[in-house]
Amino acid sequence: MCVFSMVTLENIGNIFAGFEPGSIVGKLEMLFSGIVNGIRANPVDIPGTAYHHGLQCRKNATKMFREVLEKKKKNQDATKPTNDLMDGLMRVKDEQGQQLSDEEVLDNIVILIVAGYESTSVAIMWALYYLAKYPHVLKTLREENMALSKHKNGEFITSDDVAKLTYTNKVVEETIRLANIAAIVNRKATKDVEYKGYTIPKGWKVMLWVRYLHTNPENFEDPMCFNPDRWNVGAAQPQRKIDLSSISETKGRC
Ligand code: HEM
């Protein structure tokens, strides 16, 4: 198992469902890579296909989280309450005061792990690759982080601290751009759309090729160069927001 997947899953498993690091991470990794392969496969549900395997993995992953959920329900009044994402989802109520069903809680946990674990581990891997290749970036990054660490005096960093790490945030932006962690975004046309002389008929699926946008010299100067400073405020910038509202009313957000 890749070390970055392991670290990411250990953390996500702990934050989302209170899994103790180490215990079942290997099993979770196998299940979630099966699910991810199934999502990417042709949807042919017969034994032997990646899609069928993905569905089986999803069932088994849900079963593991269901066991945790049942335990949480039995210990609701325990003296040592936990406060992970599953607890939050079990508590949350809509405007009518309705709580999520068990199935909804489990679906949310599984989808968040699917969306979060591979993207994060691949991003970490590419960040390390670029830092090794561009030592001056690593130096600046290290200085910013060491200054924070000194200031914190051994305490954990908070999300407010992370927001203040301006150079580190630019390194993250640049890694996501150049490594194209999410290379495509999908939409379905909710009406006929005219685009550059072409008609996209209602109901067609549209795939936005983000890799092309990220490496196009019209959008980014010297696009294949890893340069976090291109994200400086005030630097000549391409549009960071792509408006897909003319194609689909569905808003995707990460
Ligand atoms: C480097 C890390 C990540 C990248 C590059 C990334 C990228 C993306 C992209 C491009 C989309 C599609 C947005 C759209 O359709 O407009 C997306 C959706 C999503 N991401 Fe991420 N993501 C990352 C990490 C995460 C993490 C850590 C989580 C959760 C723990 C997460 C949860 C989601 C969810 C739930 C969606 C679906 C949102 C929706 O359809 O409304 N992502 N992500």
Residues whose N, C-alpha, C, O or C-beta is under 5 A from the ligand:
A	BS01	HEM	L112 A115 G116 S119 T120 A123 I176 I181 A182 I184 V185 N186 K251 G252 R253 C254
